[in-house]
Amino acid sequence: MNGEGCLGIVDDEEMLVKTYQMIFERQHIPLAFIALDGTEAIAKFKAASPRPMR
């Protein structure tokens, strides 16, 4: 996979993250990473394989 159709979730509200995750999983949209703050998101984005869409 080249990252097309792949997403990362970033939000500091854990309940929203779980809701987004559930929605994307039900739609069979793959997640590259989940992060609860910007610093974590940057690190996970850099390490993600495949990279999420921009």
TIMI-2910 file (N, C-alpha, C, CB; in pm, 1 decimal, decimal comma, always signed):
<rs>
+----------+----------+----------+----------+----------+----------+----------+----------+----------+----------+----------+----------+------+
!      n_x !      n_y !      n_z !     ca_x !     ca_y !     ca_z !      c_x !      c_y !      c_z !     cb_x !     cb_y !     cb_z ! resn !
+----------+----------+----------+----------+----------+----------+----------+----------+----------+----------+----------+----------+------+
!    +84,9 !   -117,9 !     +0,0 !     +0,0 !     +0,0 !     +0,0 !    +89,2 !   +123,8 !     +0,0 !    -96,5 !     +0,0 !   +122,6 !  Met !
!    +50,1 !   +222,5 !    -76,2 !   +129,9 !   +344,5 !    -86,8 !    +79,4 !   +456,3 !     +2,7 !   +131,9 !   +391,9 !   -229,1 !  Asn !
!    -12,9 !   +426,2 !    +92,6 !    -66,1 !   +527,7 !   +181,3 !   -196,3 !   +587,2 !   +132,8 !    +33,5 !   +635,5 !   +199,5 !  Gly !
!   -234,0 !   +558,1 !     +8,9 !   -359,5 !   +610,4 !    -42,9 !   -475,8 !   +546,3 !    +31,7 !   -371,3 !   +585,1 !   -194,9 !  Glu !
!   -562,7 !   +628,3 !    +86,7 !   -675,1 !   +577,0 !   +162,2 !   -642,5 !   +542,2 !   +305,5 !   -729,1 !   +458,3 !    +95,2 !  Gly !
!   -528,9 !   +586,9 !   +353,8 !   -482,8 !   +558,7 !   +489,1 !   -483,7 !   +690,0 !   +569,0 !   -339,5 !   +493,9 !   +487,6 !  Cys !
!   -533,1 !   +684,3 !   +693,9 !   -546,2 !   +806,0 !   +772,7 !   -475,6 !   +795,0 !   +907,3 !   -692,4 !   +838,3 !   +794,0 !  Leu !
!   -448,2 !   +910,5 !   +965,3 !   -403,2 !   +919,1 !  +1103,7 !   -505,0 !  +1000,8 !  +1181,5 !   -260,7 !   +982,5 !  +1113,7 !  Gly !
!   -529,1 !   +961,1 !  +1305,2 !   -623,0 !  +1033,8 !  +1390,8 !   -542,6 !  +1108,3 !  +1495,9 !   -727,2 !   +937,2 !  +1457,4 !  Ile !
!   -570,2 !  +1239,3 !  +1509,9 !   -505,6 !  +1320,6 !  +1612,6 !   -613,2 !  +1402,5 !  +1682,5 !   -394,9 !  +1413,1 !  +1551,4 !  Val !
!   -627,6 !  +1380,3 !  +1812,0 !   -721,1 !  +1459,0 !  +1892,5 !   -685,4 !  +1437,7 !  +2038,1 !   -870,2 !  +1419,2 !  +1864,2 !  Asp !
!   -701,7 !  +1540,4 !  +2119,3 !   -667,9 !  +1527,0 !  +2260,6 !   -785,1 !  +1474,2 !  +2343,8 !   -622,3 !  +1661,0 !  +2315,5 !  Asp !
!   -899,0 !  +1454,6 !  +2281,0 !  -1015,2 !  +1398,9 !  +2349,2 !  -1024,1 !  +1249,6 !  +2317,3 !  -1146,0 !  +1473,0 !  +2307,0 !  Glu !
!   -992,2 !  +1166,9 !  +2414,3 !   -987,0 !  +1023,1 !  +2391,1 !  -1120,1 !   +966,3 !  +2342,4 !   -945,2 !   +952,7 !  +2517,4 !  Glu !
!  -1231,3 !  +1018,2 !  +2393,3 !  -1362,0 !   +969,2 !  +2350,3 !  -1384,5 !   +996,9 !  +2201,3 !  -1473,7 !  +1034,2 !  +2434,1 !  Met !
!  -1341,9 !  +1113,9 !  +2154,7 !  -1354,1 !  +1144,7 !  +2011,7 !  -1265,3 !  +1052,9 !  +1929,1 !  -1317,9 !  +1291,7 !  +1984,5 !  Leu !
!  -1144,2 !  +1027,7 !  +1976,4 !  -1053,3 !   +938,2 !  +1905,6 !  -1117,8 !   +800,6 !  +1889,9 !   -918,2 !   +926,9 !  +1980,4 !  Val !
!  -1175,6 !   +749,0 !  +1996,2 !  -1240,7 !   +618,0 !  +1989,5 !  -1359,3 !   +619,5 !  +1893,4 !  -1286,9 !   +574,5 !  +2128,9 !  Lys !
!  -1433,5 !   +730,5 !  +1891,4 !  -1546,1 !   +742,8 !  +1799,2 !  -1497,6 !   +744,3 !  +1654,7 !  -1626,8 !   +869,9 !  +1829,5 !  Thr !
!  -1395,4 !   +826,9 !  +1626,0 !  -1339,6 !   +832,3 !  +1490,1 !  -1287,6 !   +695,3 !  +1448,8 !  -1226,2 !   +937,3 !  +1481,6 !  Tyr !
!  -1216,8 !   +630,4 !  +1539,5 !  -1160,1 !   +499,3 !  +1510,2 !  -1271,5 !   +400,1 !  +1473,7 !  -1078,6 !   +447,3 !  +1631,1 !  Gln !
!  -1377,7 !   +399,4 !  +1548,7 !  -1488,9 !   +309,3 !  +1523,1 !  -1550,6 !   +338,4 !  +1385,7 !  -1595,2 !   +322,3 !  +1634,1 !  Met !
!  -1569,9 !   +466,5 !  +1354,5 !  -1628,7 !   +504,2 !  +1225,3 !  -1539,9 !   +457,7 !  +1111,2 !  -1650,1 !   +656,7 !  +1217,1 !  Ile !
!  -1409,7 !   +486,4 !  +1119,3 !  -1318,8 !   +448,8 !  +1010,7 !  -1308,3 !   +297,8 !   +996,4 !  -1180,3 !   +508,2 !  +1034,4 !  Phe !
!  -1304,7 !   +226,5 !  +1108,3 !  -1297,3 !    +80,5 !  +1101,1 !  -1423,3 !    +22,6 !  +1036,6 !  -1277,4 !    +20,7 !  +1241,7 !  Glu !
!  -1539,0 !    +76,2 !  +1068,4 !  -1664,6 !    +29,0 !  +1007,4 !  -1667,7 !    +54,4 !   +856,8 !  -1784,7 !    +97,6 !  +1073,7 !  Arg !
!  -1598,6 !   +159,4 !   +813,2 !  -1591,4 !   +192,2 !   +671,4 !  -1471,2 !   +124,9 !   +603,6 !  -1583,7 !   +343,8 !   +653,3 !  Gln !
!  -1398,3 !    +43,6 !   +678,6 !  -1280,2 !    -28,3 !   +628,0 !  -1172,3 !    +67,3 !   +576,4 !  -1321,3 !   -124,4 !   +516,1 !  His !
!  -1156,9 !   +179,6 !   +646,1 !  -1051,6 !   +275,6 !   +613,2 !   -935,0 !   +248,2 !   +707,4 !  -1102,3 !   +425,1 !   +625,7 !  Ile !
!   -820,4 !   +210,0 !   +653,4 !   -706,9 !   +177,1 !   +739,5 !   -649,4 !   +300,1 !   +809,9 !   -598,3 !   +109,5 !   +657,8 !  Pro !
!   -605,3 !   +279,6 !   +932,5 !   -543,7 !   +386,4 !  +1011,0 !   -393,4 !   +362,7 !  +1020,2 !   -606,6 !   +394,4 !  +1152,7 !  Leu !
!   -317,6 !   +467,4 !   +990,4 !   -172,1 !   +458,6 !  +1000,9 !   -127,5 !   +477,2 !  +1145,1 !   -104,9 !   +563,0 !   +910,8 !  Ala !
!   -200,2 !   +562,5 !  +1219,0 !   -165,2 !   +586,9 !  +1358,9 !   -277,9 !   +659,6 !  +1429,5 !    -35,3 !   +667,7 !  +1369,3 !  Phe !
!   -270,6 !   +658,4 !  +1560,9 !   -360,6 !   +734,2 !  +1647,6 !   -272,5 !   +808,4 !  +1746,5 !   -465,6 !   +640,8 !  +1721,2 !  Ile !
!   -296,3 !   +937,9 !  +1764,6 !   -217,4 !  +1018,4 !  +1857,0 !   -309,3 !  +1110,4 !  +1937,0 !   -111,0 !  +1100,7 !  +1780,9 !  Ala !
!   -270,3 !  +1135,8 !  +2061,2 !   -350,7 !  +1219,0 !  +2149,4 !   -296,9 !  +1360,8 !  +2165,9 !   -360,6 !  +1154,2 !  +2283,0 !  Leu !
!   -185,0 !  +1392,6 !  +2100,0 !   -133,8 !  +1530,2 !  +2101,4 !    -42,7 !  +1551,3 !  +1980,9 !    -57,1 !  +1560,4 !  +2234,1 !  Asp !
!     -8,0 !  +1676,5 !  +1957,3 !    +70,0 !  +1711,3 !  +1839,3 !   +208,6 !  +1650,4 !  +1834,6 !    +82,3 !  +1857,2 !  +1830,6 !  Gly !
!   +276,7 !  +1647,1 !  +1947,7 !   +412,0 !  +1590,2 !  +1952,1 !   +408,6 !  +1442,5 !  +1917,0 !   +475,2 !  +1610,1 !  +2091,2 !  Thr !
!   +314,3 !  +1372,2 !  +1976,7 !   +298,5 !  +1229,5 !  +1948,2 !   +260,8 !  +1209,0 !  +1800,9 !   +190,8 !  +1166,9 !  +2041,0 !  Glu !
!   +174,6 !  +1295,5 !  +1748,9 !   +131,4 !  +1283,9 !  +1609,6 !   +247,4 !  +1299,1 !  +1512,7 !    +25,2 !  +1387,7 !  +1578,7 !  Ala !
!   +333,2 !  +1395,9 !  +1537,2 !   +448,3 !  +1417,3 !  +1448,0 !   +539,4 !  +1295,9 !  +1448,5 !   +527,5 !  +1542,8 !  +1490,0 !  Ile !
!   +570,0 !  +1243,8 !  +1566,5 !   +656,7 !  +1126,4 !  +1576,1 !   +593,4 !  +1005,9 !  +1506,6 !   +685,9 !  +1093,3 !  +1723,3 !  Ala !
!   +465,4 !   +985,4 !  +1528,6 !   +398,1 !   +871,0 !  +1467,1 !   +384,1 !   +888,2 !  +1316,4 !   +260,7 !   +850,8 !  +1529,7 !  Lys !
!   +362,0 !  +1011,8 !  +1270,5 !   +354,4 !  +1036,7 !  +1126,8 !   +487,9 !  +1003,6 !  +1060,5 !   +315,4 !  +1183,4 !  +1098,9 !  Phe !
!   +596,1 !  +1048,2 !  +1120,3 !   +728,9 !  +1022,4 !  +1063,8 !   +761,1 !   +874,0 !  +1059,5 !   +835,1 !  +1095,3 !  +1143,9 !  Lys !
!   +712,2 !   +799,8 !  +1159,3 !   +741,3 !   +656,5 !  +1167,9 !   +639,3 !   +570,2 !  +1092,4 !   +745,7 !   +614,1 !  +1313,5 !  Ala !
!   +528,0 !   +629,0 !  +1050,3 !   +419,4 !   +551,3 !   +988,7 !   +460,6 !   +490,7 !   +855,7 !   +297,0 !   +639,0 !   +968,5 !  Ala !
!   +421,1 !   +367,6 !   +838,4 !   +442,9 !   +298,8 !   +711,7 !   +321,3 !   +210,6 !   +688,0 !   +576,6 !   +214,6 !   +712,6 !  Ser !
!   +237,4 !   +242,2 !   +597,4 !   +248,6 !   +350,1 !   +499,5 !   +214,1 !   +485,5 !   +560,3 !   +158,2 !   +322,6 !   +380,4 !  Pro !
!   +259,7 !   +589,9 !   +494,5 !   +229,1 !   +725,1 !   +538,2 !    +82,9 !   +756,5 !   +508,7 !   +321,9 !   +827,5 !   +469,4 !  Arg !
!    +16,3 !   +827,7 !   +600,2 !   -122,6 !   +865,7 !   +572,2 !   -131,8 !   +969,6 !   +462,2 !   -189,1 !   +918,5 !   +697,7 !  Pro !
!   -255,5 !   +986,3 !   +409,3 !   -279,1 !  +1087,7 !   +306,5 !   -252,4 !  +1225,4 !   +364,0 !   -423,4 !  +1079,0 !   +251,9 !  Met !
!   -215,9 !  +1319,0 !   +279,9 !   -191,9 !  +1456,2 !   +325,7 !   -300,8 !  +1546,2 !   +278,8 !    -57,8 !  +1508,0 !   +277,3 !  Arg !
+----------+----------+----------+----------+----------+----------+----------+----------+----------+----------+----------+----------+------+
</rs>
